[in-house]
Amino acid sequence: MLKHRGFPGRLTGTDFQFTIRRANVKQGASKLVARERYADRAALDREADEAFMAALWEQFGAEPFERGNLDAGRLSWLFGREVVPAEDPFDASSYEALLRIDVPRARAAFPAAFDGEE
């Protein structure tokens, strides 16, 4: 499992985790699933999504990236919309799976994550 050095481990001051420490050797990677984001989600949940997207953009930009040690739960809130598979076939249960940011959708959903970017 690739560890993304320099990627924040969690949202500062909260327990919202962005990365995992070690691979699950027995069961493998948790499967990525597109989770529905409802309008009545807590403000802190929306802040965590925005901070995670900003960290993804800062670390990877528009280039494809390996899932590695990125938290499946946090990725699933963005998966299928702002973060999409970058390979076909795509294995949603692999640490080596390639993803990419769908930049137009991500900018529309999280404009603050792209502040200062052209």
Protein Blocks (a to p, Z undefined) as FASTA:
>chain_A
ZZdehiafbdehiabdfbdfbdcfknopaddddddddfkbcfklmmmmmmmmmmmmmmnm
madcdfklacfklmmmmgoilpccfbdcddfkbfkbccdddfklmmmmmmmlmgoiZZ
